[in-house]
Amino acid sequence: MPKENKIAIIGLGYVGLPLAIAFSKFYKVIGFDIDTDRVNELNDSFDSNADISFEINENIKFTDKEKDLFVADIYIITVPTPVTSKNIPDLSILERATKTVATYLRKGDIVIYESTVYPGVTEDICVPELERSSGLIFNKDFFCGYSPERINPGDKDHTVTKILKVTSGST
């Protein structure tokens, strides 16, 4: 019997929420966000950002409890990467999300980054943090991928289920 993948989406904003909803049509999904109010509204099938309308199904669980990430074997990190007043990317949210995922990372797991970052961030910042915090070895014990963010907030015609997704993997 094939292994049933459980996907954790880290960050439930305009990128993460549509991904979580789309994947939940086929897989078990844990939608994780640190904002308790956001999680509560999503559990009521309400998106205050008005980016997507949806119904909760049996495959999706929205949570703000990190321990719920334990059951996942695929992690998709979709957190924001704002820029500072000096136009320098602030990677602190991405780094915190990476450390959180590393806590639950197990052999064979996959981590996919879908946050707007400059070239090299995944390999030079995120992967070393995953190794350091998990004690696992990249491309031996766990694998990584990157999928550029392709969502236009508010665009109802070019949604995540209607656009071509570009992804890369570490092996």
Secondary structure, DSSP 8 states (H G I E B T S, - for coil): -----EEEEE--STTHHHHHHHHTTTSEEEEE-S-HHHHHHHHTT--TT-S------TTEEEES-GGGGGG-SEEEE-----B-TTS-B--HHHHHHHHHHHHH--TT-EEEE-S---TTHIIIIIHHHHHHHH---BTTTBEEEE------TT-SSS-TTTS----EE--
